[in-house]
Amino acid sequence: MANDDRLYIETVLKLYLSLPETPSRTSRYDRELATTLCKRKVPLETIEAAFLLASARRLFRDPALAPLQPIRSLHYFLSVIEEVSGGPLSPDYIKYLRLKLAPSLDQRSVAG
């Protein structure tokens, strides 16, 4: 495996683990999916945007609804990665999501 591929896979997994409500470590299946995304040449920007969008949807959903189970797999994000691949998010919206999620992401890095 090329160094660029390893770096891509490590980056995907690191981004995944930095999200709220994700596991504290990756599984073999997470690593396999990250490898598949690398082989498909899905841009890291697309993956990060999908992670931010899915996390925002989870964290800011109607509080009257039943709580969701924690995320157990990188596969949880696959449909949102496909969604973002089909119609990329604007850079301003991605900045907004980063800002909106910053407290949750900061809390995760402190807890981890």
SEVEX-517729 format. One record per atom (N, C-alpha, C): x, y, z; atom name; chain; residue in one letter. Coordinates in nm, 3 decimals. Atoms other than C-alpha are relative to their C-alpha. Example, Ala and Ser with C-alpha at 12.3 -4.5 7.8 and 13.67 -1.06 7.14 Angstrom:
// SEVEX-517729
+---------+---------+---------+-------+--------+---------+
!      c1 !      c2 !      c3 ! atomo ! cadena ! residuo !
+---------+---------+---------+-------+--------+---------+
!   0.089 !  -0.119 !   0.000 !     N !      A !       a !
!   1.230 !  -0.450 !   0.780 !    CA !      A !       a !
!   0.090 !   0.120 !   0.000 !     C !      A !       a !
!  -0.082 !  -0.119 !  -0.006 !     N !      A !       s !
!   1.367 !  -0.106 !   0.714 !    CA !      A !       s !
!  -0.077 !   0.109 !   0.073 !     C !      A !       s !
+---------+---------+---------+-------+--------+---------+
END
This chain:
// SEVEX-517729
+---------+---------+---------+-------+--------+---------+
!      c1 !      c2 !      c3 ! atomo ! cadena ! residuo !
+---------+---------+---------+-------+--------+---------+
!   0.085 !  -0.118 !   0.000 !     N !      A !       m !
!   0.000 !   0.000 !   0.000 !    CA !      A !       m !
!   0.090 !   0.124 !   0.000 !     C !      A !       m !
!  -0.078 !  -0.123 !   0.012 !     N !      A !       a !
!   0.134 !   0.341 !  -0.096 !    CA !      A !       a !
!  -0.018 !   0.088 !   0.124 !     C !      A !       a !
!   0.007 !  -0.090 !  -0.115 !     N !      A !       n !
!   0.210 !   0.602 !   0.169 !    CA !      A !       n !
!  -0.119 !   0.095 !  -0.008 !     C !      A !       n !
!   0.116 !  -0.089 !   0.016 !     N !      A !       d !
!  -0.057 !   0.834 !   0.023 !    CA !      A !       d !
!  -0.128 !  -0.071 !   0.040 !     C !      A !       d !
!   0.119 !   0.079 !  -0.037 !     N !      A !       d !
!  -0.316 !   0.557 !   0.063 !    CA !      A !       d !
!  -0.008 !  -0.018 !   0.150 !     C !      A !       d !
!  -0.002 !   0.016 !  -0.147 !     N !      A !       r !
!  -0.210 !   0.493 !   0.423 !    CA !      A !       r !
!  -0.041 !   0.130 !   0.069 !     C !      A !       r !
!   0.033 !  -0.129 !  -0.059 !     N !      A !       l !
!  -0.231 !   0.863 !   0.502 !    CA !      A !       l !
!  -0.149 !   0.031 !  -0.016 !     C !      A !       l !
!   0.143 !  -0.020 !   0.026 !     N !      A !       y !
!  -0.578 !   0.884 !   0.343 !    CA !      A !       y !
!  -0.082 !  -0.082 !   0.100 !     C !      A !       y !
!   0.074 !   0.090 !  -0.089 !     N !      A !       i !
!  -0.704 !   0.585 !   0.545 !    CA !      A !       i !
!   0.012 !   0.046 !   0.145 !     C !      A !       i !
!  -0.020 !  -0.050 !  -0.137 !     N !      A !       e !
!  -0.553 !   0.716 !   0.869 !    CA !      A !       e !
!  -0.079 !   0.127 !   0.024 !     C !      A !       e !
!   0.073 !  -0.126 !  -0.013 !     N !      A !       t !
!  -0.710 !   1.057 !   0.807 !    CA !      A !       t !
!  -0.150 !  -0.026 !   0.014 !     C !      A !       t !
!   0.142 !   0.034 !  -0.009 !     N !      A !       v !
!  -1.056 !   0.909 !   0.745 !    CA !      A !       v !
!  -0.034 !  -0.056 !   0.139 !     C !      A !       v !
!   0.027 !   0.063 !  -0.130 !     N !      A !       l !
!  -1.035 !   0.699 !   1.061 !    CA !      A !       l !
!   0.017 !   0.099 !   0.115 !     C !      A !       l !
!  -0.020 !  -0.100 !  -0.105 !     N !      A !       k !
!  -0.901 !   0.987 !   1.270 !    CA !      A !       k !
!  -0.119 !   0.097 !   0.003 !     C !      A !       k !
!   0.119 !  -0.087 !   0.006 !     N !      A !       l !
!  -1.184 !   1.215 !   1.150 !    CA !      A !       l !
!  -0.121 !  -0.070 !   0.061 !     C !      A !       l !
!   0.113 !   0.080 !  -0.051 !     N !      A !       y !
!  -1.435 !   0.939 !   1.226 !    CA !      A !       y !
!   0.003 !  -0.007 !   0.153 !     C !      A !       y !
!  -0.010 !   0.014 !  -0.145 !     N !      A !       l !
!  -1.306 !   0.887 !   1.580 !    CA !      A !       l !
!  -0.013 !   0.133 !   0.074 !     C !      A !       l !
!   0.011 !  -0.131 !  -0.065 !     N !      A !       s !
!  -1.309 !   1.262 !   1.649 !    CA !      A !       s !
!  -0.144 !   0.046 !   0.015 !     C !      A !       s !
!   0.141 !  -0.041 !  -0.003 !     N !      A !       l !
!  -1.685 !   1.279 !   1.601 !    CA !      A !       l !
!  -0.069 !  -0.041 !   0.129 !     C !      A !       l !
!   0.077 !   0.041 !  -0.118 !     N !      A !       p !
!  -1.931 !   1.275 !   1.888 !    CA !      A !       p !
!  -0.079 !  -0.128 !  -0.030 !     C !      A !       p !
!   0.082 !   0.122 !   0.006 !     N !      A !       e !
!  -2.111 !   0.946 !   1.956 !    CA !      A !       e !
!   0.060 !  -0.110 !  -0.087 !     C !      A !       e !
!  -0.067 !   0.108 !   0.073 !     N !      A !       t !
!  -1.853 !   0.734 !   1.771 !    CA !      A !       t !
!   0.084 !  -0.080 !   0.100 !     C !      A !       t !
!  -0.081 !   0.081 !  -0.092 !     N !      A !       p !
!  -1.646 !   0.452 !   1.924 !    CA !      A !       p !
!   0.134 !   0.065 !   0.031 !     C !      A !       p !
!  -0.131 !  -0.052 !  -0.037 !     N !      A !       s !
!  -1.313 !   0.514 !   2.091 !    CA !      A !       s !
!   0.112 !  -0.061 !  -0.085 !     C !      A !       s !
!  -0.098 !   0.061 !   0.091 !     N !      A !       r !
!  -1.137 !   0.286 !   1.840 !    CA !      A !       r !
!  -0.071 !  -0.058 !  -0.121 !     C !      A !       r !
!   0.059 !   0.052 !   0.123 !     N !      A !       t !
!  -1.190 !   0.155 !   1.491 !    CA !      A !       t !
!  -0.003 !  -0.153 !   0.001 !     C !      A !       t !
!   0.008 !   0.145 !   0.017 !     N !      A !       s !
!  -1.285 !  -0.195 !   1.390 !    CA !      A !       s !
!   0.063 !  -0.038 !  -0.134 !     C !      A !       s !
!  -0.050 !   0.051 !   0.128 !     N !      A !       r !
!  -1.158 !  -0.411 !   1.107 !    CA !      A !       r !
!  -0.091 !   0.045 !  -0.113 !     C !      A !       r !
!   0.096 !  -0.040 !   0.102 !     N !      A !       y !
!  -1.475 !  -0.322 !   0.916 !    CA !      A !       y !
!   0.013 !   0.149 !  -0.034 !     C !      A !       y !
!  -0.024 !  -0.142 !   0.024 !     N !      A !       d !
!  -1.409 !   0.050 !   0.960 !    CA !      A !       d !
!   0.123 !   0.018 !  -0.089 !     C !      A !       d !
!  -0.124 !  -0.010 !   0.080 !     N !      A !       r !
!  -1.057 !   0.006 !   0.822 !    CA !      A !       r !
!  -0.024 !  -0.049 !  -0.143 !     C !      A !       r !
!   0.032 !   0.050 !   0.134 !     N !      A !       e !
!  -1.192 !  -0.199 !   0.529 !    CA !      A !       e !
!  -0.079 !   0.104 !  -0.080 !     C !      A !       e !
!   0.078 !  -0.102 !   0.070 !     N !      A !       l !
!  -1.446 !   0.072 !   0.443 !    CA !      A !       l !
!   0.087 !   0.120 !  -0.036 !     C !      A !       l !
!  -0.091 !  -0.111 !   0.030 !     N !      A !       a !
!  -1.180 !   0.344 !   0.468 !    CA !      A !       a !
!   0.089 !  -0.036 !  -0.120 !     C !      A !       a !
!  -0.080 !   0.046 !   0.114 !     N !      A !       t !
!  -0.968 !   0.138 !   0.226 !    CA !      A !       t !
!  -0.083 !   0.005 !  -0.128 !     C !      A !       t !
!   0.090 !  -0.004 !   0.117 !     N !      A !       t !
!  -1.264 !   0.105 !  -0.011 !    CA !      A !       t !
!  -0.021 !   0.144 !  -0.046 !     C !      A !       t !
!   0.018 !  -0.141 !   0.036 !     N !      A !       l !
!  -1.325 !   0.481 !   0.000 !    CA !      A !       l !
!   0.125 !   0.055 !  -0.067 !     C !      A !       l !
!  -0.127 !  -0.041 !   0.060 !     N !      A !       c !
!  -0.958 !   0.533 !  -0.080 !    CA !      A !       c !
!   0.010 !  -0.053 !  -0.143 !     C !      A !       c !
!  -0.006 !   0.059 !   0.134 !     N !      A !       k !
!  -0.975 !   0.295 !  -0.376 !    CA !      A !       k !
!  -0.098 !   0.067 !  -0.095 !     C !      A !       k !
!   0.101 !  -0.070 !   0.082 !     N !      A !       r !
!  -1.288 !   0.476 !  -0.500 !    CA !      A !       r !
!   0.037 !   0.147 !  -0.022 !     C !      A !       r !
!  -0.050 !  -0.137 !   0.012 !     N !      A !       k !
!  -1.094 !   0.803 !  -0.467 !    CA !      A !       k !
!  -0.104 !   0.105 !   0.041 !     C !      A !       k !
!   0.095 !  -0.097 !  -0.055 !     N !      A !       v !
!  -1.365 !   0.974 !  -0.263 !    CA !      A !       v !
!   0.084 !   0.109 !   0.068 !     C !      A !       v !
!  -0.082 !  -0.107 !  -0.058 !     N !      A !       p !
!  -1.216 !   1.315 !  -0.177 !    CA !      A !       p !
!  -0.019 !   0.011 !   0.152 !     C !      A !       p !
!   0.008 !  -0.016 !  -0.145 !     N !      A !       l !
!  -1.133 !   1.369 !   0.190 !    CA !      A !       l !
!  -0.095 !   0.113 !   0.038 !     C !      A !       l !
!   0.091 !  -0.111 !  -0.027 !     N !      A !       e !
!  -1.326 !   1.696 !   0.172 !    CA !      A !       e !
!  -0.145 !  -0.047 !   0.000 !     C !      A !       e !
!   0.136 !   0.056 !   0.006 !     N !      A !       t !
!  -1.638 !   1.500 !   0.077 !    CA !      A !       t !
!  -0.030 !  -0.080 !   0.125 !     C !      A !       t !
!   0.020 !   0.083 !  -0.119 !     N !      A !       i !
!  -1.591 !   1.258 !   0.364 !    CA !      A !       i !
!  -0.016 !   0.087 !   0.123 !     C !      A !       i !
!   0.012 !  -0.090 !  -0.116 !     N !      A !       e !
!  -1.534 !   1.535 !   0.617 !    CA !      A !       e !
!  -0.135 !   0.071 !  -0.001 !     C !      A !       e !
!   0.129 !  -0.068 !   0.010 !     N !      A !       a !
!  -1.840 !   1.723 !   0.490 !    CA !      A !       a !
!  -0.114 !  -0.094 !   0.040 !     C !      A !       a !
!   0.103 !   0.098 !  -0.035 !     N !      A !       a !
!  -2.051 !   1.407 !   0.521 !    CA !      A !       a !
!   0.000 !  -0.028 !   0.150 !     C !      A !       a !
!  -0.010 !   0.022 !  -0.145 !     N !      A !       f !
!  -1.923 !   1.344 !   0.875 !    CA !      A !       f !
!  -0.065 !   0.117 !   0.075 !     C !      A !       f !
!   0.055 !  -0.118 !  -0.067 !     N !      A !       l !
!  -2.010 !   1.701 !   0.976 !    CA !      A !       l !
!  -0.151 !   0.008 !  -0.015 !     C !      A !       l !
!   0.144 !  -0.007 !   0.026 !     N !      A !       l !
!  -2.353 !   1.691 !   0.813 !    CA !      A !       l !
!  -0.076 !  -0.106 !   0.080 !     C !      A !       l !
!   0.068 !   0.107 !  -0.073 !     N !      A !       a !
!  -2.450 !   1.356 !   0.964 !    CA !      A !       a !
!   0.003 !   0.026 !   0.151 !     C !      A !       a !
!  -0.010 !  -0.029 !  -0.143 !     N !      A !       s !
!  -2.325 !   1.459 !   1.308 !    CA !      A !       s !
!  -0.094 !   0.113 !   0.041 !     C !      A !       s !
!   0.091 !  -0.110 !  -0.030 !     N !      A !       a !
!  -2.518 !   1.786 !   1.295 !    CA !      A !       a !
!  -0.145 !  -0.048 !  -0.001 !     C !      A !       a !
!   0.137 !   0.054 !   0.006 !     N !      A !       r !
!  -2.833 !   1.602 !   1.193 !    CA !      A !       r !
!  -0.034 !  -0.077 !   0.126 !     C !      A !       r !
!   0.022 !   0.078 !  -0.122 !     N !      A !       r !
!  -2.794 !   1.369 !   1.491 !    CA !      A !       r !
!  -0.012 !   0.089 !   0.123 !     C !      A !       r !
!  -0.008 !  -0.079 !  -0.123 !     N !      A !       l !
!  -2.701 !   1.628 !   1.751 !    CA !      A !       l !
!  -0.109 !   0.104 !   0.012 !     C !      A !       l !
!   0.096 !  -0.110 !  -0.004 !     N !      A !       f !
!  -2.955 !   1.893 !   1.655 !    CA !      A !       f !
!  -0.140 !  -0.041 !  -0.044 !     C !      A !       f !
!   0.134 !   0.047 !   0.034 !     N !      A !       r !
!  -3.258 !   1.675 !   1.591 !    CA !      A !       r !
!  -0.096 !   0.036 !   0.112 !     C !      A !       r !
!   0.104 !  -0.035 !  -0.096 !     N !      A !       d !
!  -3.584 !   1.731 !   1.774 !    CA !      A !       d !
!   0.024 !  -0.073 !   0.132 !     C !      A !       d !
!  -0.026 !   0.065 !  -0.130 !     N !      A !       p !
!  -3.515 !   1.666 !   2.145 !    CA !      A !       p !
!  -0.118 !  -0.079 !   0.054 !     C !      A !       p !
!   0.117 !   0.076 !  -0.043 !     N !      A !       a !
!  -3.869 !   1.532 !   2.185 !    CA !      A !       a !
!   0.004 !  -0.144 !  -0.053 !     C !      A !       a !
!  -0.012 !   0.136 !   0.056 !     N !      A !       l !
!  -3.771 !   1.229 !   1.975 !    CA !      A !       l !
!   0.085 !  -0.087 !   0.092 !     C !      A !       l !
!  -0.079 !   0.094 !  -0.080 !     N !      A !       a !
!  -3.628 !   0.919 !   2.137 !    CA !      A !       a !
!   0.148 !   0.014 !  -0.036 !     C !      A !       a !
!  -0.144 !  -0.012 !   0.029 !     N !      A !       p !
!  -3.248 !   0.931 !   2.171 !    CA !      A !       p !
!   0.047 !  -0.111 !  -0.094 !     C !      A !       p !
!  -0.058 !   0.098 !   0.092 !     N !      A !       l !
!  -3.044 !   0.756 !   1.904 !    CA !      A !       l !
!   0.110 !  -0.079 !   0.071 !     C !      A !       l !
!  -0.109 !   0.081 !  -0.051 !     N !      A !       q !
!  -2.803 !   0.475 !   1.979 !    CA !      A !       q !
!   0.133 !   0.059 !  -0.047 !     C !      A !       q !
!  -0.131 !  -0.048 !   0.046 !     N !      A !       p !
!  -2.432 !   0.558 !   1.962 !    CA !      A !       p !
!   0.036 !  -0.062 !  -0.136 !     C !      A !       p !
!  -0.047 !   0.050 !   0.129 !     N !      A !       i !
!  -2.265 !   0.515 !   1.624 !    CA !      A !       i !
!   0.102 !  -0.109 !   0.026 !     C !      A !       i !
!  -0.090 !   0.113 !  -0.024 !     N !      A !       r !
!  -2.089 !   0.180 !   1.609 !    CA !      A !       r !
!   0.091 !  -0.032 !  -0.117 !     C !      A !       r !
!  -0.076 !   0.036 !   0.119 !     N !      A !       s !
!  -1.945 !   0.178 !   1.259 !    CA !      A !       s !
!   0.011 !   0.118 !  -0.096 !     C !      A !       s !
!  -0.020 !  -0.099 !   0.105 !     N !      A !       l !
!  -1.804 !   0.400 !   0.988 !    CA !      A !       l !
!  -0.108 !  -0.016 !  -0.108 !     C !      A !       l !
!   0.105 !   0.025 !   0.099 !     N !      A !       h !
!  -2.071 !   0.240 !   0.767 !    CA !      A !       h !
!  -0.123 !   0.088 !   0.022 !     C !      A !       h !
!   0.112 !  -0.089 !  -0.031 !     N !      A !       y !
!  -2.326 !   0.464 !   0.942 !    CA !      A !       y !
!   0.001 !   0.121 !  -0.094 !     C !      A !       y !
!  -0.015 !  -0.123 !   0.079 !     N !      A !       f !
!  -2.192 !   0.754 !   0.732 !    CA !      A !       f !
!  -0.004 !  -0.023 !  -0.150 !     C !      A !       f !
!  -0.012 !   0.030 !   0.142 !     N !      A !       l !
!  -2.188 !   0.577 !   0.397 !    CA !      A !       l !
!  -0.109 !   0.067 !  -0.085 !     C !      A !       l !
!   0.108 !  -0.061 !   0.079 !     N !      A !       s !
!  -2.528 !   0.702 !   0.277 !    CA !      A !       s !
!   0.017 !   0.152 !  -0.009 !     C !      A !       s !
!  -0.021 !  -0.145 !   0.003 !     N !      A !       v !
!  -2.438 !   1.061 !   0.370 !    CA !      A !       v !
!   0.122 !   0.033 !  -0.088 !     C !      A !       v !
!  -0.114 !  -0.019 !   0.091 !     N !      A !       i !
!  -2.102 !   1.027 !   0.191 !    CA !      A !       i !
!  -0.050 !  -0.004 !  -0.144 !     C !      A !       i !
!   0.058 !   0.008 !   0.134 !     N !      A !       e !
!  -2.298 !   0.920 !  -0.118 !    CA !      A !       e !
!  -0.083 !   0.125 !  -0.032 !     C !      A !       e !
!   0.082 !  -0.120 !   0.018 !     N !      A !       e !
!  -2.541 !   1.210 !  -0.069 !    CA !      A !       e !
!   0.087 !   0.122 !  -0.032 !     C !      A !       e !
!  -0.088 !  -0.116 !   0.020 !     N !      A !       v !
!  -2.260 !   1.467 !  -0.044 !    CA !      A !       v !
!   0.078 !  -0.015 !  -0.131 !     C !      A !       v !
!  -0.069 !   0.023 !   0.128 !     N !      A !       s !
!  -2.080 !   1.307 !  -0.341 !    CA !      A !       s !
!  -0.087 !   0.044 !  -0.117 !     C !      A !       s !
!   0.094 !  -0.035 !   0.107 !     N !      A !       g !
!  -2.392 !   1.367 !  -0.551 !    CA !      A !       g !
!  -0.025 !   0.149 !  -0.013 !     C !      A !       g !
!   0.023 !  -0.144 !   0.001 !     N !      A !       g !
!  -2.424 !   1.732 !  -0.458 !    CA !      A !       g !
!   0.079 !   0.064 !   0.111 !     C !      A !       g !
!  -0.089 !  -0.051 !  -0.105 !     N !      A !       p !
!  -2.132 !   1.886 !  -0.271 !    CA !      A !       p !
!  -0.060 !   0.118 !   0.077 !     C !      A !       p !
!   0.043 !  -0.110 !  -0.085 !     N !      A !       l !
!  -2.196 !   2.124 !   0.018 !    CA !      A !       l !
!   0.086 !   0.123 !  -0.029 !     C !      A !       l !
!  -0.079 !  -0.122 !   0.023 !     N !      A !       s !
!  -2.088 !   2.485 !  -0.014 !    CA !      A !       s !
!   0.106 !   0.012 !   0.110 !     C !      A !       s !
!  -0.105 !  -0.020 !  -0.100 !     N !      A !       p !
!  -1.763 !   2.576 !   0.163 !    CA !      A !       p !
!  -0.049 !   0.081 !   0.121 !     C !      A !       p !
!   0.054 !  -0.079 !  -0.111 !     N !      A !       d !
!  -1.954 !   2.833 !   0.371 !    CA !      A !       d !
!  -0.085 !  -0.085 !   0.093 !     C !      A !       d !
!   0.082 !   0.087 !  -0.084 !     N !      A !       y !
!  -2.198 !   2.569 !   0.491 !    CA !      A !       y !
!   0.087 !  -0.096 !   0.081 !     C !      A !       y !
!  -0.094 !   0.088 !  -0.073 !     N !      A !       i !
!  -1.910 !   2.337 !   0.586 !    CA !      A !       i !
!   0.063 !   0.077 !   0.116 !     C !      A !       i !
!  -0.055 !  -0.084 !  -0.109 !     N !      A !       k !
!  -1.754 !   2.623 !   0.787 !    CA !      A !       k !
!  -0.104 !   0.017 !   0.111 !     C !      A !       k !
!   0.108 !  -0.014 !  -0.097 !     N !      A !       y !
!  -2.091 !   2.677 !   0.955 !    CA !      A !       y !
!  -0.016 !  -0.128 !   0.083 !     C !      A !       y !
!   0.013 !   0.127 !  -0.072 !     N !      A !       l !
!  -2.117 !   2.307 !   1.045 !    CA !      A !       l !
!   0.116 !  -0.019 !   0.097 !     C !      A !       l !
!  -0.116 !   0.011 !  -0.089 !     N !      A !       r !
!  -1.763 !   2.307 !   1.188 !    CA !      A !       r !
!  -0.019 !   0.087 !   0.124 !     C !      A !       r !
!   0.022 !  -0.093 !  -0.111 !     N !      A !       l !
!  -1.849 !   2.610 !   1.401 !    CA !      A !       l !
!  -0.111 !  -0.052 !   0.092 !     C !      A !       l !
!   0.114 !   0.050 !  -0.077 !     N !      A !       k !
!  -2.181 !   2.463 !   1.513 !    CA !      A !       k !
!   0.037 !  -0.124 !   0.083 !     C !      A !       k !
!  -0.039 !   0.124 !  -0.067 !     N !      A !       l !
!  -2.021 !   2.129 !   1.605 !    CA !      A !       l !
!   0.123 !   0.014 !   0.088 !     C !      A !       l !
!  -0.126 !  -0.017 !  -0.073 !     N !      A !       a !
!  -1.705 !   2.274 !   1.761 !    CA !      A !       a !
!  -0.008 !  -0.041 !   0.147 !     C !      A !       a !
!   0.004 !   0.044 !  -0.139 !     N !      A !       p !
!  -1.820 !   2.229 !   2.122 !    CA !      A !       p !
!  -0.005 !  -0.152 !   0.017 !     C !      A !       p !
!   0.010 !   0.147 !  -0.007 !     N !      A !       s !
!  -1.907 !   1.863 !   2.061 !    CA !      A !       s !
!   0.131 !  -0.066 !  -0.041 !     C !      A !       s !
!  -0.127 !   0.055 !   0.045 !     N !      A !       l !
!  -1.584 !   1.798 !   1.874 !    CA !      A !       l !
!   0.109 !   0.025 !   0.104 !     C !      A !       l !
!  -0.097 !  -0.032 !  -0.105 !     N !      A !       d !
!  -1.379 !   1.974 !   2.145 !    CA !      A !       d !
!  -0.019 !  -0.092 !   0.120 !     C !      A !       d !
!   0.030 !   0.087 !  -0.113 !     N !      A !       q !
!  -1.554 !   1.771 !   2.414 !    CA !      A !       q !
!   0.050 !  -0.140 !  -0.027 !     C !      A !       q !
!  -0.045 !   0.135 !   0.037 !     N !      A !       r !
!  -1.473 !   1.449 !   2.228 !    CA !      A !       r !
!   0.151 !  -0.010 !   0.014 !     C !      A !       r !
!  -0.145 !   0.008 !  -0.007 !     N !      A !       s !
!  -1.103 !   1.533 !   2.202 !    CA !      A !       s !
!   0.049 !   0.007 !   0.144 !     C !      A !       s !
!  -0.036 !  -0.006 !  -0.141 !     N !      A !       v !
!  -1.090 !   1.616 !   2.575 !    CA !      A !       v !
!  -0.030 !  -0.134 !   0.067 !     C !      A !       v !
!   0.041 !   0.128 !  -0.060 !     N !      A !       a !
!  -1.275 !   1.295 !   2.668 !    CA !      A !       a !
!   0.087 !  -0.114 !  -0.047 !     C !      A !       a !
!  -0.076 !   0.110 !   0.059 !     N !      A !       g !
!  -1.062 !   1.079 !   2.437 !    CA !      A !       g !
!   0.136 !   0.001 !   0.041 !     C !      A !       g !
+---------+---------+---------+-------+--------+---------+
END
